[in-house]
Amino acid sequence: MSDYEVKIIDPEQRQILSDQLADKILYELKANIHGACVKLLTDNKRFKNEWENNFKFMNEDVRPHAKIFTVDDADKTKSFENHKFSTGGAFEVLYDPIGKTSILKNLDYYGWVKSIALATISDFFEDYHSNHRRYSVHGSAVDYMGRAIAIIGPPGTGKTTLTYGLLQNEDFNYISDDWFFIRLFSNAIVLYSSEKNSYIRDDIADVWKVFADELKRVKLDKKGRGIADVNSLFGGRIRESSTLKNVVLLERNEENPPFRKLSHNEALNYMLETDFCNPHQLIRDERKLKLRKSFFAELFSKLDTYMLNTTETPYESLDRIKNLGMV
């Protein structure tokens, strides 16, 4: 589950709220997230700058598929048809699933702006039906000679650490360190990046010293994170897509072996037990559960999936991933 509650609102409530916030909006920007247009409306210059560095540009002529409002609101509490909206400084996430609009109030952390933006457009893709099925995954991915390995785990299990560990090897290429998209073909699974640059943590250099100098160039926020240029980090070893071959799930459990191959059902059950390893799901209901369960069931039936127990050192865990036969 996420660290915040999502309050679901209808389009009429969303319109009233967005009208109330309109005078506070100073910046409007559109981003290209996997071909979809996501519009940010904010009063925060830092968010505006980080958004521009984080995501690919979308032409202003393209109408948005989703919108993200993020503002500081110091007004008094207002009501609409027995619904009260606190606007006195408390952090809130409100979501209109019909209009694909997220409203974030009194947020001072860009990490959740970009995560909720990705969650919003992911909700759009889940509801968008076409012959080209696309899904989102909260995880990281690297490419090796045109083949991708995805790393998926609950927060705190070492996903980013292992991703940056692999990327010290010049045979590996960066795709994503936080969120990616997947398209299922009849004979292949293609994985796509979600962001232009990485929202990196400063403590990554505590494990992998090679990134220390690059981190000095990153403007960090109060949580020790900031947007890093992935071309500078990885010397141009960047890929926007790759064919997915293996998935590594992460756990941290002293009672389990360090590494093992999973059956399709074991992998699916783990994803269900861990809420799909995704704290940023705006809608959690039976319909969405069925869609997500169906996607991961099909995904795991098409490739090999492993469980890595990250109770070992990062170096030991890294060696186990490298021994998958990709190098």
C-alpha positions in Angstrom: 0.0 0.0 0.0 1.1 3.6 -0.5 2.0 6.1 2.1 -0.9 8.3 1.2 -4.7 7.8 0.8 -6.2 8.5 -2.6 -9.6 10.2 -2.5 -11.7 9.4 -5.5 -13.8 12.3 -6.9 -16.2 12.6 -9.9 -15.8 14.9 -12.8 -18.1 17.6 -11.4 -16.1 17.7 -8.1 -12.9 17.7 -10.1 -14.1 20.7 -12.2 -15.0 22.7 -9.1 -11.6 22.0 -7.5 -9.6 22.8 -10.6 -11.6 26.1 -10.9 -10.7 26.9 -7.3 -7.0 26.2 -8.0 -6.8 28.0 -11.4 -5.5 31.3 -10.0 -2.7 29.5 -8.3 -1.3 27.8 -11.4 1.9 29.5 -12.6 3.3 26.8 -15.0 1.8 24.4 -17.5 3.9 21.8 -19.2 3.2 18.7 -21.2 5.2 15.5 -21.2 5.4 12.6 -23.5 5.1 9.4 -21.4 5.2 6.4 -23.6 3.4 8.2 -26.4 0.7 9.7 -24.2 0.4 13.3 -23.2 0.5 14.2 -19.5 0.0 17.8 -18.5 1.4 19.3 -15.3 -0.2 22.4 -13.8 1.7 23.7 -10.8 2.7 26.8 -8.8 6.1 25.2 -7.9 9.0 26.3 -10.0 11.2 23.5 -8.7 8.6 20.9 -9.8 8.4 22.7 -13.1 12.2 22.4 -13.7 12.4 18.8 -12.5 9.5 17.8 -14.7 11.2 19.3 -17.7 14.4 17.4 -16.9 12.6 14.2 -16.0 10.3 13.6 -18.9 10.4 13.9 -22.7 8.8 17.0 -24.3 5.3 16.8 -25.8 4.1 19.2 -28.5 1.7 21.8 -27.1 -0.7 21.1 -29.9 -1.4 17.6 -28.5 -4.4 17.4 -26.1 -3.6 15.7 -22.8 -4.6 12.2 -22.0 -4.1 12.9 -18.3 -3.5 16.0 -16.0 -1.6 16.5 -12.8 -2.4 19.5 -10.6 0.1 20.1 -7.8 -0.3 23.3 -5.7 0.0 24.7 -2.3 -3.4 25.7 -1.1 -3.8 27.9 2.0 -7.5 28.6 1.7 -10.1 27.4 4.3 -11.9 24.1 4.0 -14.6 24.1 1.4 -17.5 21.7 0.8 -19.4 20.4 -2.2 -22.5 18.2 -1.8 -21.4 16.8 1.6 -17.8 16.3 0.4 -15.3 18.3 2.3 -11.9 19.2 0.8 -9.3 20.3 3.3 -7.3 23.2 1.8 -5.6 24.4 4.9 -2.1 22.9 4.3 -2.7 19.1 4.7 -1.2 16.9 2.0 -3.9 15.3 -0.2 -4.2 13.2 -3.3 -7.5 13.4 -5.1 -8.2 11.5 -8.3 -10.9 11.7 -11.0 -10.7 8.3 -12.8 -13.0 9.4 -15.6 -11.1 12.5 -16.5 -7.7 10.9 -15.6 -6.9 13.9 -13.4 -4.8 13.8 -10.2 -4.9 16.8 -7.8 -2.0 17.0 -5.3 -2.3 19.5 -2.6 0.5 20.8 -0.4 3.2 18.4 -1.6 6.9 19.3 -1.2 8.4 16.2 -2.7 8.9 15.9 -6.4 9.3 12.1 -6.2 5.5 11.7 -5.6 4.7 14.1 -8.4 6.4 12.0 -11.0 5.2 8.7 -9.5 1.6 9.8 -9.4 1.9 11.2 -13.0 3.1 7.7 -14.1 0.3 6.1 -12.1 -2.2 8.4 -13.7 -1.1 7.5 -17.3 -0.9 3.9 -16.3 -4.5 4.0 -15.3 -5.3 5.4 -18.7 -3.4 2.6 -20.4 -5.2 0.0 -18.4 -8.6 1.4 -19.5 -7.5 2.0 -23.1 -8.5 -0.9 -25.3 -6.8 -1.5 -28.6 -5.0 -4.3 -30.5 -1.7 -3.0 -29.1 -1.9 -4.0 -25.4 0.3 -1.9 -23.2 0.9 -2.2 -19.5 2.9 -0.5 -16.8 5.2 -2.0 -14.2 6.8 -0.4 -11.1 10.3 -1.7 -11.5 13.7 -1.2 -13.2 15.1 -2.6 -16.4 18.5 -2.9 -18.1 19.4 -4.1 -21.6 22.2 -6.5 -22.6 22.7 -6.9 -26.3 19.1 -6.3 -27.2 17.7 -8.4 -24.4 16.2 -6.9 -21.2 16.1 -8.0 -17.6 13.5 -6.5 -15.4 14.0 -6.1 -11.6 10.8 -5.9 -9.6 10.4 -5.7 -5.8 8.7 -3.9 -2.9 10.3 -0.6 -1.8 13.5 -1.1 0.2 14.5 -4.5 -1.3 17.4 -3.1 -3.4 15.9 -2.6 -6.9 17.8 0.7 -7.6 21.0 -0.5 -6.0 21.1 -3.6 -8.2 20.2 -1.7 -11.3 23.1 0.7 -10.9 25.3 -2.1 -10.0 24.7 -3.8 -13.3 25.2 -0.6 -15.2 28.8 -0.4 -14.0 29.4 -3.1 -16.6 29.7 -1.4 -20.0 27.9 -4.3 -21.7 24.7 -3.2 -20.0 22.5 -0.3 -21.1 20.1 1.8 -19.1 16.3 1.6 -19.8 14.6 2.6 -16.5 15.3 2.6 -12.8 11.8 3.1 -11.5 8.9 2.4 -13.9 8.6 0.9 -17.4 5.9 -0.1 -19.9 5.4 -3.4 -21.6 3.7 -4.4 -24.9 2.8 -8.1 -25.3 3.2 -9.5 -28.8 2.3 -13.0 -29.8 6.0 -13.9 -30.2 7.8 -11.3 -28.0 7.6 -9.0 -25.0 8.9 -5.5 -25.7 9.8 -3.3 -22.8 9.9 0.5 -23.0 11.4 3.3 -20.9 9.2 5.8 -19.1 11.4 8.7 -18.3 14.1 10.8 -20.0 16.3 11.0 -17.0 16.7 9.4 -13.6 15.4 10.6 -10.2 18.5 9.4 -8.4 19.2 8.9 -4.7 22.3 10.3 -3.1 23.0 7.1 -1.2 23.6 5.1 -4.4 27.2 6.3 -4.2 27.5 4.8 -0.7 27.4 1.4 -2.4 28.8 2.2 -5.9 31.5 4.8 -5.6 31.8 5.2 -9.3 28.7 7.4 -9.3 30.0 9.8 -6.6 31.4 12.5 -8.9 28.3 12.6 -11.1 26.1 12.9 -8.0 28.0 16.1 -7.1 26.4 17.7 -10.2 22.9 16.8 -9.2 20.7 19.4 -7.4 19.3 17.3 -4.5 16.1 17.9 -2.6 15.6 17.6 1.2 15.2 13.8 0.7 18.5 13.5 -1.0 17.1 12.9 -4.5 17.4 14.8 -7.8 17.3 14.5 -11.5 20.5 13.1 -13.0 21.4 13.1 -16.7 21.5 9.4 -17.6 23.7 10.1 -20.6 26.4 11.5 -18.3 25.9 8.7 -15.8 26.2 5.9 -18.4 28.2 7.4 -21.2 25.4 7.2 -23.7 24.5 3.6 -22.9 20.8 4.4 -23.1 18.1 2.3 -24.7 14.4 3.3 -25.0 13.2 -0.3 -25.6 14.4 -3.9 -25.6 13.0 -7.4 -25.8 12.3 -8.7 -22.3 13.8 -12.1 -21.5 14.0 -12.5 -17.7 12.3 -11.1 -14.6 14.0 -11.0 -11.2 11.7 -10.5 -8.3 13.2 -9.2 -5.0 12.5 -10.1 -1.4 14.3 -9.7 1.9 13.6 -12.8 4.0 16.3 -14.5 6.1 14.3 -17.8 6.0 14.4 -18.2 2.2 17.3 -19.2 0.0 19.3 -16.5 -1.7 18.2 -17.3 -5.3 15.7 -19.6 -6.9 13.6 -20.0 -10.1 9.9 -19.6 -9.7 7.0 -21.3 -11.4 4.5 -19.0 -13.1 2.0 -19.4 -10.3 4.6 -18.7 -7.6 5.6 -15.5 -9.4 2.0 -14.4 -9.8 1.2 -15.2 -6.1 4.1 -13.1 -5.0 2.9 -10.1 -7.0 -0.5 -10.5 -5.5 0.9 -10.8 -1.9 3.0 -7.6 -2.4 0.3 -5.5 -4.1 2.2 -5.8 -7.4 5.2 -4.2 -5.7 3.6 -0.8 -6.6 2.7 1.7 -3.9 1.4 4.1 -6.5 -1.9 2.6 -7.7 -4.7 5.2 -7.9 -7.5 2.7 -8.2 -7.6 -0.6 -6.3 -10.8 -2.4 -7.0 -11.9 -5.8 -8.3 -11.9 -4.8 -11.9 -8.4 -3.4 -11.7 -7.2 -6.4 -9.7 -8.5 -8.7 -12.5 -6.8 -6.6 -15.2 -3.4 -6.6 -13.3 -3.6 -10.2 -12.4 -4.4 -11.2 -16.0 -1.4 -9.2 -17.3 1.1 -10.7 -14.9 -0.2 -14.2 -15.4 0.4 -13.8 -19.2 3.8 -12.1 -18.7 5.1 -14.9 -16.4 3.9 -17.6 -18.7 6.1 -16.2 -21.5 9.5 -16.0 -19.8 11.7 -17.2 -16.9 11.2 -15.6 -13.5 13.6 -15.8 -10.5 13.4 -14.7 -6.9 16.5 -13.0 -5.5 16.7 -12.7 -1.7 18.6 -9.4 -1.0 19.8 -10.4 2.5 23.2 -10.9 1.0 25.6 -8.0 0.2 24.9 -6.0 -3.0 28.0 -7.6 -4.6 26.7 -11.1 -3.9 23.2 -10.3 -5.2 24.7 -8.7 -8.3 26.7 -11.9 -9.1 23.6 -14.0 -8.9 21.8 -11.8 -11.5 24.8 -11.9 -13.8 24.8 -15.7 -13.6 21.5 -15.9 -15.4 23.3 -16.5 -18.6 23.0 -13.0 -20.0 26.7 -12.4 -19.8 
